[in-house]
């Protein structure tokens, strides 16, 4: 008992005992309060830990959603490619079947036109063009030899046989004129039109040309469409639906359909090839600058870019020693770092990035202003992040810095970048800005007698700058229709697309202006086809977007160079060079110029072009 009593005794300091009330119930209340305070502090600590874990899990979920969206985009792209391949396969199959049917019809028509049968002869020969039928057919055979018009000869009688051993027999005395009909054996068909049979004199009139040989030569000299039109004209002549004079006036060369050819622009194809080496140099520079000490071990290069792409960067390191310095050896592992000259130029990147911020903010605002609801899913903005030169951490740096312009909101389960403030001063397209800088007055396009040039360009406020590809020669009718299109007014791309009917010609021209403005918001005035195709619902783009781009090949150009198809804005380029460059692209040119490549520098005629302010 004494041990238990000793354990139950609680020794407290006198200061605490003086504060504790003497009443047991009050002591219990005080104990409850102290216990509740302890539990609350413990729960608060646990809540903070759980919130941190929830934040980490949220970041993981966001990364997984990003990967899922990338996989979904790749799947859509692969599915679209598969659909295109299947469509092309079906069209090729249909074309093959139609060509087979056409060839069969032409063969039958040619046989009808070139093989008149004379049943009055007893010749049993078979034409050389059907050698297999001669052995299978056992019935009565007829000659398919060409027939020559009979001539009036008073004293010659043609023998019925094919023998030419003796001279022709002459009749004695006065006889009435007789008609002589000549048949050539099948072995002499090819030369029947130029020489008579042996032992027979020349007839009184020139014989006709061998029909079969004539059609054979016509088929070899004319194209498929010309020969088909030629046969159709012969049919009309035979049934007396068309006279020779009408045929002669309509043009006797045969009708050739206009082929739809997409002309290549080799200078823009070259721009893709010229960007490959600079892209490797800039990528390796970014990886080296991201390291802690400004150097990268060569053995760690595979961790950043993968096994295959590593060898491309290794070749760039070896090829450009003026930019990359390789050190190490003996016991120290080899590493790569920037040379002193490259470091000096790389230090200017911060200044270029600061000058880019107002340009990026305005471009991002204009991108949202053109959308139908003034919002764009954040994943699509990330999809064109590289094309617009947005920084990698723009979600945490650029967007929160301007809350008066942007906000992030979850709409229909997706995070959207929403425009908070509309600015009418930004609702000016790059085309309108170029016209104002060139000094084109507002009333120029309204004058009636202003004609369009042969290159398609027209001086007016509703006109686009046109650059037809080499080899494209528009005719007069095409230029007349194109002149009407250039003069036609259209709504601004910054107006809501839901207000217009998609079938209206003005609305269709507005779609061209929307595509033009979208490409103008990118830094290099080009995007991949997949990036442009991703904005269908936000801008109500046409379902057949590629056909729209191909139709306006004087404004846009699609190239299949590189890993993915790319759409160029043609008026932004002069040859292979971009006319207007932002400060970041100018910095890239200065850095890449260390390797001594002349292709990446602006040419002499581009040095006087305007640059972003």
Secondary structure, DSSP 8 states (H G I E B T S, - for coil): -HHHHHHH-----HHHHHHS-SSHHHHHHHHHHHHHHHHHHHHHHHHHHHHHHHHHHHHHHHHHHHHHHHHHHHHHHHHHHHHHHHHHHHHHHHHHHHHHHHHHHHHHHHHHHH---BTT-------GGGHHHHHH--S---B---B---EEESS----SSS--SS------S----EEE--B--GGGSTTTTTS--TT----SS-----HHHHHHHHHHHS-HHHHHHHHHHHHHHHTTSS-HHHHHHT-TT------------HHHHHHHHHHHHHHHHHHHHHHHHTSSSSEEEGGGHHHHH-HHHHHHHHHHHHH-TTTEEEEEETTEEEEEEE-HHHHHHHTTHHHHHHHHHHHHHHHHHHHHHHSTTSEEEHHHHHHTTTTTT--TTTTTTHHHHTTTTEEEEEETTEEEEEE----GGG---HHHHHHHHHT--TTGGG-TT----TTS---STT-------TT----HHHHHHHHHHHH-----TTS-GGGS-TTSHHHHHHHHHHHHHHHHHSSSSEEEHHHHHTTHHHHT--S-HHHHHHHTTTTEEEE--SSS-EEEEGGGEETTEESS--HHHHHHHHHHGGGT-STTS--GGGTTS----
